[in-house]
């Protein structure tokens, strides 16, 4: 199992810190550095900056939002980043959610699976540098009865095949991801529930494509908080670090009727708790929503405690089928985050997974 680092969203006065984290991850041998986007910083610019100041670590979009870009533009960006980075780019895609898609981009959030499939097909075709023509329900290239003509990408990617990942949570999305992608970007993964909630759906998709999970990158992001002890009070205090984060996603992301993270928590056995978190969050009681998050849910979907405890959890994730474990280290200072990065590599070594 390899380690990655997820920088999350850029900005908020943390630009220099995030670059230092990326450079330290590069020095420590982390395999990939991911950057996200929502309605603030864009991932492509961040990844270009990181790639220019690192040497070995891959840079990946987690994610480029599908409603934000035409598929041919994404192919151009992927080819350019792969060329500039010397073959170190990984393309992560996702449909975002209804609030961002419709509120920020003005793109109707409908038929996300069909749109994703067509998008991936166009991106892959464009990056082969063949002349691009496509007829689908959502995209037609070139437009009919007009002056457009099939064009081909003029940029030469460093590699013939750029790894393509899809951010997936729901069963149908996971199955399609297994069928059409090279890897899956996961959030709130529990080692104890990974087979039931995730892997069986990915496996079904791989079977549709005539393949297995061998070579397919199962890549969850886990928040990381390192402490010197593993007592109940110590682990509880570390879990409190991620209460607002968990409440935001389970309670406030998506829409009241369509929150994929809330649905995932329900599938993990937290039906009552997920409903309470969402009710409190959407009513404006964010503190109450955070307090309603079960500690067990945070512990199951994060890495908390001493290096030895984290090593044990890494063993569980590797045994469950994770191939790249991306860390999101907590810390109020840069030194805290860098120390967490080093603890991650130490835990991987103690787990015998390095």
N, C-alpha and C positions, 0 to 999 in steps of 0.2 A: 504494500500500500504506500502510495506517495502522499506528500503533503502539499497543499496549496495555501495561498493567503488571499483573503477576500477583503479588499480595501473599502468595499461598500460605496457610498456616495461621496464624491469629492466636495471640498469646500468647508464651510463652517470654521474657517480659520485653521484647518488641519492640513493644508496643502503640503507644507514642508515636512510635517510629521509623516504623512502618508508616503511621501517619496522616500524618507529614511526607512520606513518599514519595508517598502518594496526592495530597497537596496540591501537591507539586512537579510531579507528572505532569499534574495539572490545569492548572497555570500554563504548562507547556511545550506544551500542546496535544495530549497523548495522548488517544486516542479512548475508551478504556475501562479501568476498573480492576476486576479480577477478585478474588474471595476464595473460598477453598476451605473444605471441611469434611471431617472423617473421623470421629474420635471424641473431639474436643476442642471447639474453638470452633465455633459454628454460623455459617454464612455470612450469614444474613439479618440478624442483629444487627450484624455487622461492616459490611455494606453500608449499613445505615441510618445508622450513625455516620459513615461516609465520605461518604455523600450529603449529610448535614446540614452538612458542613464543606467542600464543594467546590461549584463553580459550573457547570462545563460538561461535565466528563468523565462518561461513562456509568458505571454500576456494574453488575457482572454476577456471577452465581453460577457458579463453576467448581469444584465443581458443588453444586447441591442434590441430595442423595442420594435416589433414588427409594424405597428401603426405609424411609427415615426419616419420610416424610410421606404421608398420603393425598393423592391428586391434587387434591381440592377444597381442601385446606389449602394446597397449593402455588399454586393459582390465587388464593386469597385473599392470600397473601404477595406474589405477583407484582403483583397489582392495587394492593395497598397501597404497595409500594415504588415502583411507577411513579407513583402519585399523589403520594406524598411528595417524590419526587425531581424532579418536574416533567417526567416523560416521559423519564427517563434510565436506566431499568432494562432489563437483558438477562437472560433466564431461561436458565440452563444447567442441564441435567439429566444424570444418569448413574446406572447401577445399582450403583455401587461394586464391591466384590468379595466373594467368598464368606466371607472371614474377618470382614469388618466387617458384612456383611448378616446373617449367621447368628449371629456371636458378639456383636455389639453391639446389633443391632435385633431379633434373633429372627425374622428373615424368611428363609424358605427361598430359596436362590439357585438358582432353576430357571426355565427358559423366560424368560431376561432380555429377549430380543427381543420376544416377545409381550407381556410385562408393560410394556415401554417403549412399545410402540405404543398399547396401551390407555390408559396413563397420559397420553400426549400428547393423545390424542383427548379424554379427559375434561377435562384442563386447558384445552385450546383451547375446548371447548364451554362450560365454566364461565365463561371470560373473555368470551364473547360476551354474557353476562348473559341468556341464555335459561334457561328452567327446565331443571334438570339431571336428565336420566334417561339411563341407559346400561345395556346388557346385554352383558356380555362374559364371557370365561372366568375372569378374575381379579377383576373388579369388577362389581357389579350395584347400580345406584342408581335409585330407592330400593330397600332390601331388600324382597323379596316377603313378602306375608302379614304385614305389620307396620304400625305407625302412621306410618312415614315417608312423606313426600310430596315431589314434585319442588320444589326451591327454586331461587331464582336469586340470583346475587351482588349484594349491595347496594352494594358499593364501585364507584365509577366510575374505571377506569384512565384515565390521562392520554391514552393512545392506544388506538385501536381494535385495533391489532395490536402486541403486545409481541414482539420478536424472540426466537425459541426456538432454543437450541443443544443439541446432545447430544454428550457426551464419547464418542468412538468410537475403537477401535483395530483390532479384527478386521474382516475383509472383509465378513461378513454385517451386522455392526453399522453399518459405514460405508455400506453400500448402503441399509440402512433409514434411516439418518440423512439421506442425500441425498433420500430419498423424502418424509420427514415433517417435517423441520426446516428452519430458516432458515440454520443454520450448524453447523459441526463444530468441537469443541474437541479439539485434538490434542496429544499429548505425544511426546517423542523423535522429532520429524520431521527427516528428512534431505532436503535439497533434491534430492540426487542420486537418492533412491529414492521421492520423493513421488508421482510418477505411478504407479509400479508398486504401491506399498504402500497408497496412499490414494485418489488422485484418480480412478483408473479405477472404483473401487467407488462413490465418491460420484456420479460421472457416471452410472453405471448406475441408481442410485436416482433421480436427477433425471429420467432418461428414463422411468422407471416413472410418475413424477408428471406427465409431459408437459412437462418443463421442462429447462433447461440449468443449467450452473454460473454463468451470469450472474446477479449479485445474491445468490448464495449465499456466505456468509462462511466462508472457510477460515482458521481461527484457531488456529495452534499456539502453544504457550508454549516459549520457548527460554531456558535459563540464559545469563546474560551476565557475562563477566569481561573487563574492559578493561585492557590493558597498554600501555606506551609503545613496545614493540618487537615485531617479528614473527619473531625468530629461533626456531630449533627448541627451544632450551632455554626461552625465554620462553613460547612457546605451550604447551609441555609442563607448565611450572609452573602456568599458568592452568588447564589441563585437570585437574590434580591436585585443584583446588578442588572439582570435581564428581564425583570418583571415589566417595565414599561415597553420594552421591545416586543415581548411576546403579546402583551395586551394590544399593542398597536396593530399587529398582524391578525391575530385571532379576532379582535373586536372591531377594528376600524378600517381594514383594507378591503378593497373591492366595493361592494354595495351591500345594503342590508339583506338583499335576497341572493346575492352571488358573491360570497366570500370563500375562496378556495381554501384558505388557511383555517378558517373556522370549520369547514367540512372535514379537513384532514384531522383536526383535533377530535372531532366527533368519531371518525373512523378509528382513532386510537383509544377510544373508550371514554372520552371526556364530553359526552353529549350535554349533560346538565351544566357543567362548568363552562363549556364553550358558549352556551346560550346566555349564561349570566354575564360573562365577560363582554359579549357583544352588546347586550342590553345596556349595561352600565357605560360602556365606551360611547355608544351612539347617543346616549342621553346627556353626554358631557361630563360624566363622572369618571375621568381617566384614572384618578387615584384609586377609586373603588374597583375599576376594571383590573388594574395591576394587582391589587390585593386579592382579587378573586382567582388569579392564575395559580393553579396548584403547583407546589414546589416540585412534585414528582414529574409534572409535564416539562418543567424547565430542566430538571436533572436528566430526563430521558433524551432531551434534544439539544444538550450543551455538553461541554467538557468542563467539569468543575472539580476543584480540589488540588491535592498534591500531585506532583509529577507521577508518583506511583499509581494513584487513583486514575489519573488521566491515561496512563499507559494501559491499565486494565480496560478502560472504556474503548481505547483504540483497538485492542485485541477483539473486543466484541463487534466493533464496526467492520473490521477486516473479515472476521468469521461470518458476518452477515452478508458480505458481498460488496462492500465499499472498496473501490480501487484508488480513488483520489479523495483525500479528506482535506477540505479547505477550511482553514481556521479564520475566525473573526475575533482577534484578541481584544479583550476589554482592557481599559486602563485610562486613568485620568491624566497621565503624563506619557510622553514619548518613551521614557525609560521603562515604564510599566509595560508598554506594548512590546518593546524590544525584548524585555525579559520574558514575556509570554511566548514570543516567537522561539526563543532559545529553549524554553521549557518544552515547547512542542516537539522539537527535534530530539531533545533528551528523552521524552516520553516514548517517541517512536522507537528509539534505540533500545530502551528498557523493555518495550513490548516485543522486541525481536523482529520488528517489521521493516527496519531501515534497509 
